[in-house]
């Protein structure tokens, strides 16, 4: 994953919450653009006590080498069923 990939998610307008997924299996939810700083080789992620906060209580530094994905946190609509159990 490149810094441009993360930066694109962080700067999306309007902002859409996303999750940063690491090689370790750790996941960090980003609910506001003010709680992530994107560098060329690392991210600084602000950890908040409440997802509605726009200021962090502590930070974690993550090497971009360990970022394996970005997931959308918006709720996905459930697939509608036509009621048939046969294809």
GIWO-V566416 format. One record per residue. N is the residue number from 0. PHI is phi in degrees with one decimal (999 if undefined). PSI is psi in radians with two decimals (* if undefined). Layout:
BEGIN
n;phi;psi
N;PHI;PSI
N;PHI;PSI
END
This chain:
BEGIN
n;phi;psi
0;999;2.43
1;-102.0;2.85
2;-63.5;-0.51
3;-65.4;-0.64
4;-62.0;-0.81
5;-69.1;-0.73
6;-61.3;-0.67
7;-60.2;-0.78
8;-65.8;-0.70
9;-71.6;-0.47
10;-101.6;0.03
11;-55.1;2.39
12;-122.8;2.16
13;-69.7;2.71
14;-63.0;2.41
15;-124.8;2.15
16;-55.0;2.52
17;-143.4;2.92
18;-118.8;2.35
19;-96.6;2.19
20;-110.5;2.29
21;-107.8;2.85
22;-60.4;-0.46
23;-76.9;-0.19
24;95.0;-0.19
25;-64.9;2.60
26;-135.7;2.39
27;-125.9;2.11
28;-86.4;2.28
29;-110.3;1.90
30;-101.9;-0.11
31;-153.5;2.44
32;-64.9;-0.30
33;-74.9;-0.12
34;-107.5;0.33
35;-141.8;2.34
36;-119.4;2.27
37;-106.7;2.17
38;-113.1;3.07
39;-65.1;-0.58
40;-124.1;-0.08
41;-152.0;2.90
42;-120.3;2.56
43;-111.0;2.05
44;-110.5;2.20
45;-84.5;2.29
46;-100.3;2.21
47;-114.8;2.77
48;-80.5;-0.43
49;-135.5;2.35
50;-63.7;-0.27
51;-86.0;-0.16
52;-69.7;2.56
53;-111.5;0.05
54;-123.9;2.57
55;-94.9;2.76
56;-95.1;-0.52
57;-155.0;2.97
58;-128.9;2.83
59;-134.7;2.43
60;-101.2;2.27
61;-123.8;2.22
62;-72.3;2.32
63;-59.5;-0.43
64;-56.4;-0.53
65;-90.2;-0.08
66;-84.6;2.02
67;-106.0;-0.17
68;-174.1;2.86
69;-128.6;2.24
70;-116.3;2.47
71;-73.4;2.32
72;-95.7;-0.06
73;-63.1;2.56
74;-71.1;2.27
75;-87.5;2.40
76;-66.0;2.47
77;-70.6;2.50
78;-64.8;2.39
79;-83.9;2.45
80;-101.8;2.49
81;-89.4;0.06
82;88.1;-0.14
83;-93.9;2.37
84;-96.2;-0.07
85;-108.1;2.55
86;-68.2;*
END
